[in-house]
Amino acid sequence: MGKVQESPLTETAFLILLAMYQPNHGYGVMQFVMDKTNGRVVFGPGTLYGAINNLSKKGWIKALPAEKNERKKDYLITDLGKLQVEAEMKRLKEVYKIGEEILRNEGAEIDEKV
Amino acid sequence: MRKFKLFMNPVEGQAHWLNEQAKNGWKLSKVGRLFYEFEPSNPGEYQYAVDYIGNKSNQERIKYEEFISEMNITYYEKPINLGHFSIGKVKYRPFADKGGKIATSRGMINRELLILEKKNDGKPFAIYSNITDKIEALKERRKPYIYFIVFTLLMGLYIYIQESLFSHLHCGITIMMILKGF
């Protein structure tokens, strides 16, 4: 078991964890993240490989037993991984609120549907 | 079409050259130690990137190559020091990761680079997509150079000491006396 809370998560780690709430492989994670961020984040193969190994070592995701006729290796988020995501969501909400408060006072308009 | 090319910068330089070829409608078909073989393709259909993997152990390399294939990327293995590649069977690499320090010709020798090829999706082909990973990758590439510089300096120092001390007999005798004194 790794440290329960490691905050803040990198954007890379956070997005990979989200992509793995369903069983997913490297290519699927890249597609998911590219799709959800409208192409802003495109993981390079070196980055994705390193991050998946790292998350796996920490026990935040785990490799699923390989299925027949399937060359691609699937991973799924673990309970420990879900704890990280929840803690990160809390942190993000907190900093978002601070930003919102300051900008409101400044009279800036906040676009809710980013 | 067969082409021969040497690079001052085998990573970015090579990637740039391969992308130029791809723009002109040439796709890699085979990579040898010294030659590249190309086949015609649609101009700009493919894009290339080059990754340094010389720090990896052989086992790690195989895992990485499997992952690359899973990403629908084609890879070609390439030695880093063109025209000067290893012919020997075993090579000591003190700068490599754990488990990769001894390289063999069946494993990591002449496989220090991976050329990656994928269909052009209009976005730049980056192997490392965040700044931390880019820095880490550059640090790994720097290690062999640091090792080479330190090695060269030590060799120079060794030769200098030998020449300045032992070329004159009286110096030699002084040294002998000092050594005996201890």
Boltz contact constraints between the chains, C-beta under 6 A:
constraints:
  - contact:
      token1: [A, 12]
      token2: [B, 130]
      max_distance: 6.0
  - contact:
      token1: [A, 26]
      token2: [B, 67]
      max_distance: 6.0
  - contact:
      token1: [A, 26]
      token2: [B, 70]
      max_distance: 6.0
  - contact:
      token1: [A, 26]
      token2: [B, 71]
      max_distance: 6.0
  - contact:
      token1: [A, 27]
      token2: [B, 70]
      max_distance: 6.0
  - contact:
      token1: [A, 27]
      token2: [B, 71]
      max_distance: 6.0
  - contact:
      token1: [A, 42]
      token2: [B, 123]
      max_distance: 6.0
  - contact:
      token1: [A, 43]
      token2: [B, 129]
      max_distance: 6.0
  - contact:
      token1: [A, 44]
      token2: [B, 126]
      max_distance: 6.0
  - contact:
      token1: [A, 44]
      token2: [B, 127]
      max_distance: 6.0
  - contact:
      token1: [A, 44]
      token2: [B, 128]
      max_distance: 6.0
  - contact:
      token1: [A, 44]
      token2: [B, 129]
      max_distance: 6.0
  - contact:
      token1: [A, 45]
      token2: [B, 68]
      max_distance: 6.0
  - contact:
      token1: [A, 45]
      token2: [B, 71]
      max_distance: 6.0
  - contact:
      token1: [A, 45]
      token2: [B, 127]
      max_distance: 6.0
  - contact:
      token1: [A, 46]
      token2: [B, 127]
      max_distance: 6.0
  - contact:
      token1: [A, 46]
      token2: [B, 128]
      max_distance: 6.0
  - contact:
      token1: [A, 47]
      token2: [B, 128]
      max_distance: 6.0
  - contact:
      token1: [A, 47]
      token2: [B, 129]
      max_distance: 6.0
  - contact:
      token1: [A, 47]
      token2: [B, 133]
      max_distance: 6.0
  - contact:
      token1: [A, 49]
      token2: [B, 67]
      max_distance: 6.0
  - contact:
      token1: [A, 72]
      token2: [B, 70]
      max_distance: 6.0
